[in-house]
Amino acid sequence: MPIPAPITVIADTREQRVWSFDPTRFVVERGTLQTGDYTVRGLESRLRIERKGLGDFVQTVISDWIRFRKELYRLAFFDVALIVVEADLSDVFAKRYESDATPESVIGRANGIFLDHGVQVAWWGSRTRCVSMVENFLALAAKKLGLAEVA
């Protein structure tokens, strides 16, 4: 059986904290993405992932909501779109962010993102755990979306 080629992940050039993926399974290239922070070569028109730290997510969904909704409308056109927050829900309820927004408001906005735009918000914990979860997600999405032989 042939060894599958690594998946080429495209990370947006504006992404300042690019995730470090397993180099045996993934190759990361920088590119300009109008929407989102990550995609897979060959699936650029079908797949997007937006990465957010907890503080950035709260700021975005509370203070920058009008601007962010424009991005959500763009994300909604992809077959697969996901927002990955580098935090657990327990971090939200412990209010480990700088904002007057209540945890309930933050969670309400996250739920609204899914209900109004069909874009899931994933609370996958630490940065390290997020990278691991995204690696598995990208490999599965690549297979399900029909990308030829993937790692």
C-alpha positions in Angstrom: 0.0 0.0 0.0 1.5 3.4 -1.0 2.3 5.9 1.8 -0.2 8.7 1.6 1.2 12.1 0.8 1.2 14.8 3.5 -1.8 17.1 3.6 -0.8 20.6 2.5 -2.4 23.1 4.9 -2.6 26.7 3.7 -2.3 29.2 6.6 -3.4 32.8 5.9 -0.5 35.3 5.7 -2.2 37.5 8.3 -2.3 34.6 10.9 0.2 35.7 13.5 0.3 32.5 15.6 0.4 29.7 13.0 -0.3 26.3 14.4 2.6 23.8 14.2 1.3 20.6 12.7 2.9 17.1 12.7 5.4 17.4 9.8 5.0 13.7 8.9 1.4 14.3 8.1 1.1 18.0 7.2 3.0 20.6 5.2 2.2 24.2 6.0 2.3 26.9 3.3 1.4 30.5 3.7 -1.2 32.0 1.4 -3.8 34.8 1.3 -7.2 33.7 2.4 -10.1 36.2 2.1 -11.9 34.3 4.9 -10.6 32.1 7.7 -7.1 31.2 8.8 -6.6 27.7 7.4 -7.7 25.5 4.5 -6.3 22.5 2.7 -4.8 22.6 -0.8 -7.3 21.2 -3.2 -10.2 22.2 -0.9 -9.8 25.9 -0.9 -13.4 26.5 -2.1 -14.9 24.0 0.3 -13.1 24.2 3.7 -12.1 26.9 6.2 -11.0 27.1 9.8 -10.9 30.3 11.8 -8.6 30.2 14.9 -9.4 32.4 17.9 -7.8 32.8 21.3 -10.4 33.2 24.1 -9.9 37.0 24.5 -10.0 37.5 20.7 -13.1 35.5 20.4 -14.9 37.4 23.1 -13.8 40.8 21.7 -14.9 39.7 18.2 -18.3 38.4 19.1 -19.1 41.2 21.6 -17.4 44.4 20.4 -16.7 43.6 16.8 -19.9 41.8 16.1 -21.1 43.8 13.0 -17.7 43.4 11.3 -17.5 39.7 12.2 -20.9 38.9 10.9 -19.6 39.8 7.4 -17.0 37.1 7.9 -19.6 34.6 9.1 -21.7 35.2 6.0 -18.6 34.3 3.9 -17.8 31.3 6.1 -21.4 30.0 5.7 -20.8 29.5 1.9 -18.1 26.8 2.5 -19.1 23.1 2.8 -17.1 22.9 6.0 -16.5 25.9 8.2 -15.3 25.8 11.8 -14.2 28.3 14.4 -11.7 26.8 16.8 -11.3 28.6 20.1 -8.2 27.9 22.1 -10.1 27.5 25.4 -12.5 25.3 27.2 -16.0 26.3 28.1 -14.8 26.2 31.7 -12.5 29.1 30.8 -15.5 31.1 29.6 -17.5 30.4 32.8 -14.5 31.3 34.9 -14.4 34.6 32.9 -10.7 34.1 31.9 -11.0 37.0 29.5 -11.0 40.8 29.7 -14.4 42.1 29.0 -17.6 43.1 30.8 -19.5 40.5 28.7 -21.1 37.8 30.8 -20.2 34.1 30.1 -23.8 33.6 29.1 -23.5 36.3 26.5 -20.4 34.8 25.0 -21.9 31.3 24.9 -25.1 32.8 23.5 -23.2 34.4 20.6 -21.3 31.1 20.0 -24.6 29.3 19.8 -26.1 32.0 17.5 -23.1 31.6 15.2 -24.1 28.0 14.6 -27.9 28.6 14.6 -27.7 31.6 12.3 -24.8 30.8 10.0 -24.3 27.0 10.3 -20.7 27.5 11.5 -19.7 25.4 14.5 -17.7 26.9 17.3 -15.3 24.3 18.8 -14.0 24.8 22.3 -11.0 22.4 22.1 -8.9 23.6 25.0 -5.3 24.5 25.0 -3.4 25.5 21.9 -1.6 22.0 21.9 -5.0 20.2 22.2 -6.5 22.4 19.4 -3.6 21.5 17.1 -4.1 17.8 17.7 -7.9 18.1 17.2 -7.5 20.2 14.0 -5.0 17.7 12.6 -7.6 14.9 13.1 -10.4 17.1 11.8 -8.5 18.1 8.7 -7.5 14.5 7.8 -11.1 13.4 8.2 -12.5 16.3 6.3 -10.0 15.8 3.5 -11.1 12.2 3.1 -14.8 13.0 3.3 -14.5 15.8 0.9 -12.8 13.6 -1.6 -9.2 14.7 -1.5 -7.1 11.9 -3.1 -4.9 9.9 -0.7 -4.3 11.7 2.5 -2.3 11.0 5.6 
